[in-house]
Amino acid sequence: MASVVKVPVSVSFPSQGKFGGYCGSEIRKSGFQSVRRSWVSAVMSSSPAQNVENLSIKSKNIGLPIMVNSCMGKMGKAVIEAAVCAGLHIIPVSFGAQEESGQSVEVGGKEIQVHSPSDREDILASVYEEYPDLIVVDYTTPAAVNDNAELYCKIGVPFVIGTTGGDRERLHKTVEDSKNYAVISPQMGKQVVAFLAAMEIMAEQFPGAFSGYSLQVMESHQSNKKDASGTAKAVISCFQKLGVDFDMDQIQLIRDPQLQVEMVGVPKEHVSGHAFHMYHLMSPDQTVSFEFQHNVCGRSIYAEGTVDATLFLAKKRENVGKCWKVTINTGKEVRGFIQHEKWSFRWFNPRLQNGSSI
């Protein structure tokens, strides 16, 4: 199932709106200009099936087994490296795009074999039979996320999805109908999630507080990100509850590396991996303005959060029956979040149809 993301043809901000990009000790500011962008969708294709061999581990004292799909992607690699540091066991197979099929990649000292989309069901079933404690981590593409989730639920393997895009309502319904274990979030950075939680609290306690205000949203990510920021959408949903009239198509995306450096203030060394967001609110008479920013350089914050989510899911699976699931969502839908070490949020119990503190 392909996903086409519509992107505004022009990007502009008021001259008084400045975007301060922060990374380490460096802060840069510059004005906004206009930019035109075009977009395409990414599609996973199929190839002949391959067999999984020699997956058994001699030692019984291994870490939690995880399978990271899209291991050749930058987020997939970052998660594997964080998981190895955390003592998790990386299953040496992964799903990838058709052109990646048959390749092997070494990440975190582990050699991983990449298989095509057409092999998914046979490969996953075989791995899950070998490792009944398996948890899958998915950082694939918006076009693949729904089909992948349906496969995970069909086989019954718990999974963590950090992939953005796709049909989110369909994704949540798939998990709810299957009663499978799942952690789903467009944002795995714990500190950013805390900000999102604060925004939700403000929206719930002060509905309509910003009625009449205009909103402009800009987000900058690496050029290969195929969809609008899920985090930005989650924050926007809060502003909508606060009374702001804003359509998701109005999100202004910056994907051009030169503009990211010169206009947004992204450090050159992080152009290939960053997440900068700015939300600018203006009163009807333009005498009052508010600005919110959250800027991330690199991927470690998301990789470490994904590992925490995986460990949390494994713990919940041990403590509750099969009729329970855990979902994470920081948007409008019913959501839950994790308590693992110092990461404390809420989780959703479909049996009770409400959120519960853990």
Contacts in CASP RR format, 6 or more apart in sequence:
PFRMAT RR
TARGET T0000
AUTHOR 0000-0000-0000
METHOD contacts of the structure
MODEL  1
MASVVKVPVSVSFPSQGKFGGYCGSEIRKSGFQSVRRSWVSAVMSSSPAQ
NVENLSIKSKNIGLPIMVNSCMGKMGKAVIEAAVCAGLHIIPVSFGAQEE
SGQSVEVGGKEIQVHSPSDREDILASVYEEYPDLIVVDYTTPAAVNDNAE
LYCKIGVPFVIGTTGGDRERLHKTVEDSKNYAVISPQMGKQVVAFLAAME
IMAEQFPGAFSGYSLQVMESHQSNKKDASGTAKAVISCFQKLGVDFDMDQ
IQLIRDPQLQVEMVGVPKEHVSGHAFHMYHLMSPDQTVSFEFQHNVCGRS
IYAEGTVDATLFLAKKRENVGKCWKVTINTGKEVRGFIQHEKWSFRWFNP
RLQNGSSI
1 143 0 8 1.000
1 146 0 8 1.000
1 147 0 8 1.000
1 166 0 8 1.000
1 167 0 8 1.000
2 41 0 8 1.000
2 43 0 8 1.000
2 143 0 8 1.000
3 41 0 8 1.000
3 42 0 8 1.000
3 142 0 8 1.000
3 143 0 8 1.000
3 165 0 8 1.000
3 166 0 8 1.000
3 226 0 8 1.000
3 227 0 8 1.000
4 39 0 8 1.000
4 40 0 8 1.000
4 41 0 8 1.000
5 39 0 8 1.000
5 41 0 8 1.000
5 142 0 8 1.000
5 226 0 8 1.000
5 227 0 8 1.000
5 228 0 8 1.000
6 39 0 8 1.000
6 249 0 8 1.000
7 37 0 8 1.000
7 38 0 8 1.000
7 39 0 8 1.000
7 228 0 8 1.000
7 253 0 8 1.000
8 37 0 8 1.000
8 249 0 8 1.000
8 250 0 8 1.000
8 251 0 8 1.000
8 252 0 8 1.000
8 253 0 8 1.000
9 36 0 8 1.000
9 37 0 8 1.000
10 34 0 8 1.000
10 35 0 8 1.000
10 36 0 8 1.000
11 32 0 8 1.000
11 33 0 8 1.000
11 34 0 8 1.000
11 35 0 8 1.000
11 37 0 8 1.000
11 218 0 8 1.000
11 252 0 8 1.000
11 253 0 8 1.000
11 254 0 8 1.000
12 32 0 8 1.000
12 33 0 8 1.000
12 34 0 8 1.000
12 252 0 8 1.000
13 19 0 8 1.000
13 31 0 8 1.000
13 32 0 8 1.000
13 216 0 8 1.000
13 218 0 8 1.000
13 252 0 8 1.000
13 280 0 8 1.000
14 32 0 8 1.000
14 216 0 8 1.000
14 280 0 8 1.000
14 282 0 8 1.000
15 31 0 8 1.000
16 289 0 8 1.000
17 31 0 8 1.000
17 32 0 8 1.000
17 280 0 8 1.000
17 291 0 8 1.000
18 29 0 8 1.000
18 30 0 8 1.000
18 31 0 8 1.000
19 29 0 8 1.000
19 30 0 8 1.000
19 31 0 8 1.000
19 32 0 8 1.000
19 218 0 8 1.000
19 263 0 8 1.000
19 264 0 8 1.000
19 265 0 8 1.000
19 276 0 8 1.000
19 278 0 8 1.000
19 293 0 8 1.000
20 27 0 8 1.000
20 28 0 8 1.000
20 29 0 8 1.000
20 265 0 8 1.000
20 278 0 8 1.000
20 293 0 8 1.000
20 295 0 8 1.000
21 27 0 8 1.000
21 28 0 8 1.000
21 29 0 8 1.000
21 264 0 8 1.000
21 265 0 8 1.000
21 266 0 8 1.000
21 276 0 8 1.000
21 293 0 8 1.000
21 295 0 8 1.000
22 293 0 8 1.000
22 295 0 8 1.000
23 266 0 8 1.000
23 267 0 8 1.000
23 270 0 8 1.000
23 274 0 8 1.000
23 295 0 8 1.000
23 297 0 8 1.000
24 297 0 8 1.000
26 267 0 8 1.000
28 265 0 8 1.000
28 267 0 8 1.000
29 265 0 8 1.000
30 262 0 8 1.000
30 263 0 8 1.000
30 264 0 8 1.000
30 265 0 8 1.000
31 263 0 8 1.000
32 218 0 8 1.000
32 263 0 8 1.000
33 259 0 8 1.000
33 263 0 8 1.000
35 254 0 8 1.000
35 256 0 8 1.000
35 259 0 8 1.000
37 253 0 8 1.000
37 255 0 8 1.000
37 256 0 8 1.000
39 226 0 8 1.000
40 226 0 8 1.000
41 142 0 8 1.000
41 143 0 8 1.000
41 226 0 8 1.000
42 141 0 8 1.000
42 142 0 8 1.000
42 143 0 8 1.000
42 144 0 8 1.000
42 226 0 8 1.000
43 141 0 8 1.000
43 143 0 8 1.000
43 144 0 8 1.000
44 96 0 8 1.000
44 97 0 8 1.000
44 98 0 8 1.000
44 117 0 8 1.000
44 140 0 8 1.000
44 141 0 8 1.000
44 143 0 8 1.000
44 144 0 8 1.000
44 147 0 8 1.000
45 97 0 8 1.000
45 98 0 8 1.000
45 116 0 8 1.000
45 117 0 8 1.000
46 98 0 8 1.000
46 116 0 8 1.000
46 117 0 8 1.000
46 118 0 8 1.000
47 98 0 8 1.000
47 101 0 8 1.000
47 116 0 8 1.000
47 117 0 8 1.000
47 118 0 8 1.000
47 119 0 8 1.000
48 116 0 8 1.000
48 118 0 8 1.000
48 119 0 8 1.000
49 118 0 8 1.000
49 119 0 8 1.000
49 122 0 8 1.000
49 123 0 8 1.000
50 101 0 8 1.000
50 102 0 8 1.000
50 115 0 8 1.000
50 116 0 8 1.000
50 119 0 8 1.000
50 123 0 8 1.000
51 122 0 8 1.000
51 126 0 8 1.000
52 93 0 8 1.000
52 123 0 8 1.000
52 126 0 8 1.000
52 127 0 8 1.000
52 130 0 8 1.000
55 91 0 8 1.000
55 92 0 8 1.000
55 93 0 8 1.000
55 126 0 8 1.000
55 127 0 8 1.000
55 130 0 8 1.000
55 131 0 8 1.000
56 130 0 8 1.000
57 89 0 8 1.000
62 89 0 8 1.000
63 87 0 8 1.000
63 88 0 8 1.000
63 89 0 8 1.000
64 88 0 8 1.000
64 89 0 8 1.000
64 133 0 8 1.000
64 135 0 8 1.000
64 310 0 8 1.000
64 311 0 8 1.000
64 314 0 8 1.000
65 88 0 8 1.000
65 89 0 8 1.000
65 90 0 8 1.000
65 91 0 8 1.000
65 131 0 8 1.000
65 133 0 8 1.000
65 134 0 8 1.000
65 135 0 8 1.000
66 83 0 8 1.000
66 88 0 8 1.000
66 89 0 8 1.000
66 90 0 8 1.000
66 91 0 8 1.000
66 134 0 8 1.000
66 135 0 8 1.000
66 136 0 8 1.000
66 137 0 8 1.000
66 310 0 8 1.000
67 90 0 8 1.000
67 91 0 8 1.000
67 93 0 8 1.000
67 94 0 8 1.000
67 124 0 8 1.000
67 127 0 8 1.000
67 134 0 8 1.000
67 135 0 8 1.000
67 136 0 8 1.000
67 137 0 8 1.000
68 76 0 8 1.000
68 79 0 8 1.000
68 80 0 8 1.000
68 83 0 8 1.000
68 90 0 8 1.000
68 94 0 8 1.000
68 112 0 8 1.000
68 136 0 8 1.000
68 137 0 8 1.000
68 139 0 8 1.000
69 94 0 8 1.000
69 95 0 8 1.000
69 96 0 8 1.000
69 136 0 8 1.000
69 137 0 8 1.000
69 138 0 8 1.000
69 139 0 8 1.000
69 140 0 8 1.000
69 148 0 8 1.000
70 76 0 8 1.000
70 94 0 8 1.000
70 95 0 8 1.000
70 96 0 8 1.000
70 138 0 8 1.000
70 139 0 8 1.000
70 140 0 8 1.000
70 141 0 8 1.000
71 77 0 8 1.000
71 80 0 8 1.000
71 94 0 8 1.000
71 96 0 8 1.000
71 105 0 8 1.000
71 107 0 8 1.000
71 112 0 8 1.000
71 114 0 8 1.000
72 94 0 8 1.000
72 96 0 8 1.000
72 100 0 8 1.000
72 103 0 8 1.000
72 105 0 8 1.000
72 114 0 8 1.000
73 139 0 8 1.000
74 222 0 8 1.000
74 272 0 8 1.000
74 273 0 8 1.000
74 299 0 8 1.000
75 139 0 8 1.000
75 162 0 8 1.000
75 299 0 8 1.000
75 302 0 8 1.000
75 303 0 8 1.000
76 107 0 8 1.000
76 137 0 8 1.000
76 139 0 8 1.000
76 303 0 8 1.000
77 105 0 8 1.000
77 107 0 8 1.000
78 299 0 8 1.000
78 300 0 8 1.000
78 302 0 8 1.000
78 303 0 8 1.000
79 137 0 8 1.000
79 139 0 8 1.000
79 303 0 8 1.000
79 306 0 8 1.000
79 307 0 8 1.000
80 90 0 8 1.000
80 107 0 8 1.000
80 108 0 8 1.000
80 110 0 8 1.000
80 112 0 8 1.000
81 107 0 8 1.000
81 108 0 8 1.000
81 303 0 8 1.000
82 300 0 8 1.000
82 303 0 8 1.000
82 304 0 8 1.000
82 305 0 8 1.000
82 306 0 8 1.000
82 307 0 8 1.000
83 90 0 8 1.000
83 137 0 8 1.000
83 307 0 8 1.000
83 310 0 8 1.000
84 90 0 8 1.000
84 108 0 8 1.000
84 109 0 8 1.000
84 110 0 8 1.000
86 307 0 8 1.000
86 311 0 8 1.000
88 307 0 8 1.000
88 310 0 8 1.000
88 311 0 8 1.000
90 107 0 8 1.000
90 110 0 8 1.000
90 112 0 8 1.000
91 127 0 8 1.000
91 131 0 8 1.000
91 134 0 8 1.000
92 110 0 8 1.000
92 111 0 8 1.000
92 112 0 8 1.000
92 113 0 8 1.000
93 112 0 8 1.000
93 113 0 8 1.000
93 114 0 8 1.000
93 115 0 8 1.000
93 123 0 8 1.000
93 127 0 8 1.000
94 112 0 8 1.000
94 113 0 8 1.000
94 114 0 8 1.000
94 115 0 8 1.000
95 114 0 8 1.000
95 115 0 8 1.000
95 116 0 8 1.000
95 117 0 8 1.000
95 119 0 8 1.000
95 120 0 8 1.000
95 123 0 8 1.000
95 140 0 8 1.000
95 148 0 8 1.000
96 114 0 8 1.000
96 115 0 8 1.000
96 116 0 8 1.000
96 117 0 8 1.000
96 140 0 8 1.000
97 116 0 8 1.000
97 117 0 8 1.000
98 116 0 8 1.000
98 117 0 8 1.000
100 114 0 8 1.000
100 116 0 8 1.000
101 114 0 8 1.000
101 115 0 8 1.000
101 116 0 8 1.000
101 119 0 8 1.000
102 113 0 8 1.000
102 114 0 8 1.000
102 115 0 8 1.000
102 116 0 8 1.000
103 113 0 8 1.000
103 114 0 8 1.000
104 111 0 8 1.000
104 112 0 8 1.000
104 113 0 8 1.000
104 114 0 8 1.000
105 111 0 8 1.000
105 112 0 8 1.000
105 114 0 8 1.000
106 112 0 8 1.000
115 123 0 8 1.000
117 144 0 8 1.000
120 148 0 8 1.000
120 151 0 8 1.000
121 151 0 8 1.000
121 154 0 8 1.000
121 155 0 8 1.000
124 136 0 8 1.000
124 151 0 8 1.000
124 152 0 8 1.000
124 155 0 8 1.000
124 157 0 8 1.000
125 155 0 8 1.000
127 134 0 8 1.000
128 134 0 8 1.000
128 155 0 8 1.000
128 156 0 8 1.000
128 157 0 8 1.000
133 314 0 8 1.000
134 157 0 8 1.000
134 158 0 8 1.000
135 157 0 8 1.000
135 158 0 8 1.000
135 159 0 8 1.000
135 160 0 8 1.000
135 310 0 8 1.000
135 313 0 8 1.000
135 314 0 8 1.000
136 152 0 8 1.000
136 157 0 8 1.000
136 158 0 8 1.000
136 159 0 8 1.000
136 160 0 8 1.000
137 159 0 8 1.000
137 160 0 8 1.000
137 162 0 8 1.000
137 306 0 8 1.000
137 310 0 8 1.000
138 145 0 8 1.000
138 148 0 8 1.000
138 149 0 8 1.000
138 152 0 8 1.000
138 159 0 8 1.000
138 160 0 8 1.000
138 161 0 8 1.000
138 162 0 8 1.000
138 163 0 8 1.000
139 162 0 8 1.000
139 163 0 8 1.000
140 148 0 8 1.000
140 163 0 8 1.000
141 163 0 8 1.000
141 226 0 8 1.000
142 163 0 8 1.000
142 164 0 8 1.000
142 165 0 8 1.000
142 166 0 8 1.000
142 226 0 8 1.000
142 227 0 8 1.000
143 166 0 8 1.000
144 163 0 8 1.000
145 161 0 8 1.000
145 163 0 8 1.000
145 165 0 8 1.000
145 166 0 8 1.000
145 171 0 8 1.000
146 166 0 8 1.000
146 167 0 8 1.000
146 170 0 8 1.000
146 171 0 8 1.000
146 174 0 8 1.000
148 161 0 8 1.000
149 159 0 8 1.000
149 161 0 8 1.000
149 171 0 8 1.000
149 174 0 8 1.000
149 175 0 8 1.000
149 182 0 8 1.000
150 174 0 8 1.000
152 158 0 8 1.000
152 159 0 8 1.000
152 180 0 8 1.000
152 182 0 8 1.000
153 174 0 8 1.000
153 175 0 8 1.000
153 177 0 8 1.000
153 178 0 8 1.000
153 180 0 8 1.000
153 182 0 8 1.000
154 178 0 8 1.000
156 178 0 8 1.000
156 180 0 8 1.000
157 180 0 8 1.000
158 180 0 8 1.000
158 181 0 8 1.000
158 182 0 8 1.000
158 313 0 8 1.000
158 314 0 8 1.000
158 317 0 8 1.000
159 180 0 8 1.000
159 181 0 8 1.000
159 182 0 8 1.000
159 183 0 8 1.000
160 182 0 8 1.000
160 183 0 8 1.000
160 184 0 8 1.000
160 306 0 8 1.000
160 309 0 8 1.000
160 310 0 8 1.000
160 313 0 8 1.000
161 171 0 8 1.000
161 182 0 8 1.000
161 183 0 8 1.000
161 184 0 8 1.000
161 185 0 8 1.000
162 184 0 8 1.000
162 185 0 8 1.000
162 186 0 8 1.000
162 188 0 8 1.000
162 306 0 8 1.000
164 186 0 8 1.000
164 227 0 8 1.000
164 229 0 8 1.000
164 230 0 8 1.000
165 186 0 8 1.000
165 227 0 8 1.000
165 230 0 8 1.000
166 227 0 8 1.000
168 329 0 8 1.000
168 333 0 8 1.000
169 333 0 8 1.000
171 184 0 8 1.000
172 184 0 8 1.000
172 327 0 8 1.000
172 329 0 8 1.000
172 333 0 8 1.000
172 334 0 8 1.000
175 182 0 8 1.000
175 184 0 8 1.000
175 325 0 8 1.000
175 327 0 8 1.000
176 325 0 8 1.000
176 350 0 8 1.000
179 322 0 8 1.000
179 323 0 8 1.000
179 324 0 8 1.000
179 325 0 8 1.000
179 350 0 8 1.000
180 325 0 8 1.000
181 313 0 8 1.000
181 316 0 8 1.000
181 317 0 8 1.000
181 324 0 8 1.000
181 325 0 8 1.000
181 326 0 8 1.000
182 313 0 8 1.000
182 325 0 8 1.000
182 326 0 8 1.000
182 327 0 8 1.000
183 309 0 8 1.000
183 310 0 8 1.000
183 312 0 8 1.000
183 313 0 8 1.000
183 326 0 8 1.000
183 327 0 8 1.000
183 328 0 8 1.000
183 338 0 8 1.000
184 327 0 8 1.000
184 328 0 8 1.000
184 329 0 8 1.000
185 193 0 8 1.000
185 309 0 8 1.000
185 328 0 8 1.000
185 329 0 8 1.000
185 330 0 8 1.000
185 337 0 8 1.000
186 229 0 8 1.000
186 230 0 8 1.000
186 231 0 8 1.000
186 233 0 8 1.000
186 234 0 8 1.000
186 329 0 8 1.000
186 330 0 8 1.000
186 331 0 8 1.000
187 193 0 8 1.000
187 196 0 8 1.000
187 230 0 8 1.000
187 231 0 8 1.000
187 234 0 8 1.000
187 302 0 8 1.000
187 330 0 8 1.000
188 301 0 8 1.000
188 302 0 8 1.000
188 303 0 8 1.000
188 305 0 8 1.000
188 306 0 8 1.000
188 309 0 8 1.000
189 296 0 8 1.000
189 301 0 8 1.000
189 302 0 8 1.000
189 304 0 8 1.000
189 305 0 8 1.000
190 301 0 8 1.000
190 304 0 8 1.000
190 305 0 8 1.000
190 308 0 8 1.000
190 343 0 8 1.000
191 301 0 8 1.000
192 231 0 8 1.000
192 294 0 8 1.000
192 296 0 8 1.000
192 301 0 8 1.000
193 330 0 8 1.000
193 337 0 8 1.000
193 343 0 8 1.000
193 345 0 8 1.000
195 294 0 8 1.000
196 231 0 8 1.000
196 234 0 8 1.000
196 235 0 8 1.000
196 238 0 8 1.000
196 330 0 8 1.000
197 330 0 8 1.000
197 337 0 8 1.000
197 345 0 8 1.000
199 234 0 8 1.000
199 235 0 8 1.000
199 238 0 8 1.000
200 238 0 8 1.000
200 330 0 8 1.000
202 209 0 8 1.000
202 238 0 8 1.000
202 242 0 8 1.000
203 237 0 8 1.000
203 238 0 8 1.000
203 239 0 8 1.000
203 241 0 8 1.000
203 242 0 8 1.000
204 241 0 8 1.000
206 242 0 8 1.000
207 241 0 8 1.000
207 242 0 8 1.000
207 243 0 8 1.000
208 241 0 8 1.000
208 242 0 8 1.000
208 243 0 8 1.000
209 242 0 8 1.000
209 243 0 8 1.000
210 239 0 8 1.000
210 242 0 8 1.000
210 243 0 8 1.000
210 244 0 8 1.000
210 281 0 8 1.000
210 290 0 8 1.000
211 242 0 8 1.000
211 243 0 8 1.000
211 244 0 8 1.000
212 243 0 8 1.000
212 244 0 8 1.000
212 245 0 8 1.000
212 283 0 8 1.000
212 284 0 8 1.000
213 243 0 8 1.000
213 244 0 8 1.000
213 281 0 8 1.000
213 282 0 8 1.000
213 283 0 8 1.000
213 284 0 8 1.000
213 290 0 8 1.000
214 244 0 8 1.000
214 281 0 8 1.000
214 282 0 8 1.000
214 284 0 8 1.000
215 236 0 8 1.000
215 239 0 8 1.000
215 244 0 8 1.000
215 246 0 8 1.000
215 279 0 8 1.000
215 280 0 8 1.000
215 281 0 8 1.000
215 282 0 8 1.000
216 250 0 8 1.000
216 252 0 8 1.000
216 279 0 8 1.000
216 280 0 8 1.000
216 282 0 8 1.000
217 232 0 8 1.000
217 235 0 8 1.000
217 236 0 8 1.000
217 246 0 8 1.000
217 250 0 8 1.000
217 251 0 8 1.000
217 252 0 8 1.000
217 277 0 8 1.000
217 278 0 8 1.000
217 279 0 8 1.000
217 280 0 8 1.000
218 251 0 8 1.000
218 252 0 8 1.000
218 253 0 8 1.000
218 254 0 8 1.000
218 264 0 8 1.000
218 277 0 8 1.000
218 278 0 8 1.000
218 280 0 8 1.000
219 228 0 8 1.000
219 229 0 8 1.000
219 231 0 8 1.000
219 232 0 8 1.000
219 251 0 8 1.000
219 252 0 8 1.000
219 253 0 8 1.000
219 254 0 8 1.000
219 275 0 8 1.000
219 276 0 8 1.000
219 277 0 8 1.000
219 278 0 8 1.000
220 253 0 8 1.000
220 254 0 8 1.000
220 255 0 8 1.000
220 260 0 8 1.000
220 264 0 8 1.000
220 266 0 8 1.000
220 274 0 8 1.000
220 275 0 8 1.000
220 276 0 8 1.000
220 277 0 8 1.000
221 229 0 8 1.000
221 253 0 8 1.000
221 254 0 8 1.000
221 255 0 8 1.000
221 273 0 8 1.000
221 274 0 8 1.000
221 275 0 8 1.000
221 276 0 8 1.000
222 255 0 8 1.000
222 271 0 8 1.000
222 272 0 8 1.000
222 273 0 8 1.000
222 274 0 8 1.000
223 255 0 8 1.000
223 256 0 8 1.000
223 257 0 8 1.000
225 255 0 8 1.000
228 248 0 8 1.000
228 251 0 8 1.000
228 253 0 8 1.000
229 251 0 8 1.000
229 275 0 8 1.000
229 277 0 8 1.000
231 275 0 8 1.000
231 277 0 8 1.000
231 294 0 8 1.000
231 330 0 8 1.000
232 251 0 8 1.000
232 277 0 8 1.000
232 279 0 8 1.000
233 248 0 8 1.000
233 251 0 8 1.000
233 331 0 8 1.000
234 330 0 8 1.000
234 331 0 8 1.000
235 277 0 8 1.000
235 279 0 8 1.000
235 292 0 8 1.000
236 246 0 8 1.000
236 248 0 8 1.000
236 251 0 8 1.000
236 279 0 8 1.000
237 331 0 8 1.000
237 332 0 8 1.000
239 246 0 8 1.000
239 279 0 8 1.000
239 281 0 8 1.000
240 246 0 8 1.000
244 281 0 8 1.000
254 260 0 8 1.000
254 263 0 8 1.000
254 264 0 8 1.000
254 276 0 8 1.000
257 271 0 8 1.000
260 266 0 8 1.000
260 271 0 8 1.000
260 274 0 8 1.000
260 276 0 8 1.000
261 267 0 8 1.000
261 268 0 8 1.000
261 271 0 8 1.000
264 276 0 8 1.000
265 276 0 8 1.000
266 274 0 8 1.000
266 276 0 8 1.000
266 297 0 8 1.000
267 297 0 8 1.000
270 297 0 8 1.000
270 298 0 8 1.000
273 297 0 8 1.000
273 298 0 8 1.000
273 299 0 8 1.000
274 295 0 8 1.000
274 296 0 8 1.000
274 297 0 8 1.000
274 298 0 8 1.000
275 295 0 8 1.000
275 296 0 8 1.000
276 293 0 8 1.000
276 295 0 8 1.000
276 296 0 8 1.000
277 292 0 8 1.000
277 293 0 8 1.000
277 294 0 8 1.000
277 295 0 8 1.000
278 291 0 8 1.000
278 292 0 8 1.000
278 293 0 8 1.000
279 291 0 8 1.000
279 292 0 8 1.000
279 293 0 8 1.000
280 289 0 8 1.000
280 290 0 8 1.000
280 291 0 8 1.000
281 289 0 8 1.000
281 290 0 8 1.000
281 291 0 8 1.000
282 288 0 8 1.000
282 289 0 8 1.000
283 289 0 8 1.000
296 302 0 8 1.000
305 343 0 8 1.000
308 338 0 8 1.000
308 340 0 8 1.000
308 341 0 8 1.000
308 343 0 8 1.000
309 328 0 8 1.000
309 338 0 8 1.000
309 340 0 8 1.000
311 340 0 8 1.000
312 326 0 8 1.000
312 338 0 8 1.000
312 339 0 8 1.000
312 340 0 8 1.000
312 343 0 8 1.000
313 326 0 8 1.000
315 340 0 8 1.000
316 324 0 8 1.000
316 326 0 8 1.000
316 347 0 8 1.000
323 350 0 8 1.000
323 351 0 8 1.000
324 349 0 8 1.000
324 350 0 8 1.000
324 351 0 8 1.000
325 348 0 8 1.000
325 350 0 8 1.000
326 336 0 8 1.000
326 338 0 8 1.000
326 347 0 8 1.000
326 348 0 8 1.000
327 334 0 8 1.000
327 335 0 8 1.000
327 336 0 8 1.000
327 347 0 8 1.000
327 348 0 8 1.000
328 335 0 8 1.000
328 336 0 8 1.000
328 337 0 8 1.000
328 338 0 8 1.000
329 335 0 8 1.000
329 336 0 8 1.000
330 337 0 8 1.000
334 348 0 8 1.000
334 355 0 8 1.000
335 346 0 8 1.000
335 348 0 8 1.000
336 345 0 8 1.000
336 346 0 8 1.000
336 347 0 8 1.000
336 348 0 8 1.000
336 355 0 8 1.000
337 343 0 8 1.000
337 345 0 8 1.000
337 346 0 8 1.000
337 347 0 8 1.000
338 344 0 8 1.000
338 345 0 8 1.000
338 347 0 8 1.000
338 358 0 8 1.000
339 345 0 8 1.000
339 347 0 8 1.000
339 357 0 8 1.000
339 358 0 8 1.000
344 357 0 8 1.000
344 358 0 8 1.000
346 355 0 8 1.000
346 356 0 8 1.000
346 357 0 8 1.000
346 358 0 8 1.000
347 355 0 8 1.000
347 356 0 8 1.000
347 358 0 8 1.000
348 354 0 8 1.000
348 355 0 8 1.000
348 356 0 8 1.000
349 355 0 8 1.000
349 356 0 8 1.000
END
